[in-house]
Amino acid sequence: MFKLILIFFLLAQSLLYANPISDRQELMRDYNKLMRAANNLIRENEINDDLASIYEEIEEIIRVYPTLFPDDSFGGKSKASTDIIDNRELFNQIAKETENSAALAKLSAQEGEFENVMQFHQNLFGSCKSCHSRFKN
Ligand code: HEC
């Protein structure tokens, strides 16, 4: 009986907490793909609602992203630096700025404002390096 309870408990836990490492790595791959899709639309001068919805997805990804780094989720398959644990404020701040750039890119795309889209798209591209150089091994 005890074993059964234990198995049930472990199962429930793994369902609740899934695997933050693989979850966040998948989100980064999605972010990468979405940026490429946005690039293609911009290159074809398609500043429209499709582009806006890509930025909306990015906004959503980067909003949840910093919640996927519990203290016990470092090492192993993860390339995340333990600096995240020691500097959560900065990590969260970079994520927040990225989220804001995505929100502004979305609005600009909806309004068809090419120059602004370019500006905020560049900011999103800059986010990769500013976060990776500090927080990715
Ligand atoms: C707020 C911080 C942050 C931002 C912004 C960010 N990254 Fe990351 N990225 C990380 C961290 C941390 C990892 C390592 C996560 C891990 O392995 O646990 C990572 C990992 C990755 C990976 C590897 C995923 C895998 O399969 O293991 C890719 C690809 C990636 N990032 C692409 C990007 C791109 C492209 C951008 C910008 C357009 C970007 N990232 C912006 C923090 C960030």
Boltz pocket constraint, residues with backbone or C-beta under 6 A from the ligand:
constraints:
  - pocket:
      binder: B
      contacts: [[A, 21], [A, 24], [A, 25], [A, 26], [A, 28], [A, 29], [A, 31], [A, 32], [A, 35], [A, 73], [A, 77], [A, 78], [A, 79], [A, 80], [A, 81], [A, 91], [A, 94], [A, 95], [A, 98], [A, 124], [A, 125], [A, 127], [A, 128], [A, 129], [A, 131], [A, 132], [A, 135], [A, 136]]
      max_distance: 6.0
